[in-house]
Amino acid sequence: MGAFRIGRIAGIDIRIHWSWFAIFLLLTWWLAHGFFHEVYDDWTLTQEWAAAVITTILFFSSILLHELSHSLMAKRLGLPVTSITLFIFGGVSALGAEPSSARQEFQVAIVGPLTSFLLGGLFGLLALIAWRYDYSGRPPAAIAEYLAIINVAVGVFNMLPGFPLDGGRVLRSALWARSQSMLRATRWAATAGTVISFGLIAAGVVSVLAGSFIGGVWFIVIGWFLRNAAETSYQQLLLRQALEGAKVGAMVNRNFHGAPPDLSLERLVHDHILGQSQRCVPIVVTDDLLGLVTMSDLKRVPPGEWSSTSAFSAMTPREKLYTVSAQDDLTQALEMMATHDIHQLPVMEGRTFLGFVTRADVLRLIQIRTEVGAVGRTS
Ligand SMILES: [Zn+2]
C-alpha cells in the first residue's frame, strides 16, 4: 500500500513508499543548502547540489544494502522473504515468517549493522585515499567522508538494544536463548524498545530547546515511530501465538441464512436483517454463492425502491468479494478483515459456499485462548 516496485534483486522485490521521496528531497536539500554549503564555503552552487544528490543516492543505496543483507541471510536460513521497502525512516525487510530459533534471529539481525559498519569502513578508506592524493575539501572526498560517518551512525543507531531495532532483535535472541521463551524475550526487548524511544524523544526535546530544530524534531518523530513499532510487534506476536495452528475451517459460522437472487430488498431486510439480525446476507442458488448484500449495499438503494429492487441487482458480486478457504490460517483471515475493514469473510471450497468467518468469532477465540494460556502459565 502506498508503495511501488522499482526492481527485483535475488528474487526479492525492491519497493519504494511515497514517503521516501519526502526524505530524499529533505536530505538532498539539507546537504546542499546546509551541510556542504557551511562546511565547504568555496564550492560553487552546482558542486553543492551535485554532491548532495550523489551523497543522498549513495546513502539510500547503503540502506538498501543493509536491508539486503538481512533478507539474504533470512533466505539462506530458509525464511521466506517477500520484499524490501524504502520509506521515510529508512528501509524495512518483509519476512514471511518469524525466525524459528534464537540463533536464526541473531544471524538475521546482526548482519545489518555489520554491513553498515563495513560500508562505513569502505567509504572511510576512500576518504583516506582522497586525502592522500590531495583531494581534501573537494566534493569526492567530502562525499566519502560524509558516507563513512553516516553509515557508522546507521550501524550504531540500529544496534541500540530496543526491539524492533536490530540491536533489540540481538537482545531478544540472547534473552530467548536464556529463557527458552520467545514471548517473554519479546516482552523484555519490546520494553527496552519503549525505554529507548522515550530516550530519543527526550533527546529531541532537549535539542529543540537548545536551538537545533530540524535535528530535534527528527529525533522526536523517530522515537515516536519506534515506540509504536515496539508495541505493535509485541501485540502481533501475542495474536499470532494465540491463533497458532488455527485454521479457518474450524471457525466457519453457518448461522447465516442465504437468500435467493430474485428476493426483493424489502423482504430481505424484513426476513433476514431484522428477522435474524444478520449484518450480511449471502445470495445463493443451492450452494453456489453469487454475492453478498451488506449494510453498505443496502445504504446505496433508497428505501422507497426496496420493494422493486432484487437482491441480485443490489448485491456485491462474488468476483468483488474477499474470500478465504477452509485451509487458510486464521491469522491471514483476521489480517484481511483488518486491512479491508470488513466484519466477515465468506469461506469457499471452490465455488461452494461453506459459511462465514467473522471478526467477532475470531476475537472471541483469541480471548479464550489467551485466558486459557494465562491459566496454563501460572499453574
Ligand atoms: Zn537492520
Residues whose N, C-alpha, C, O or C-beta is under 5 A from the ligand:
A	BS01	ZN	G112 N158 D166
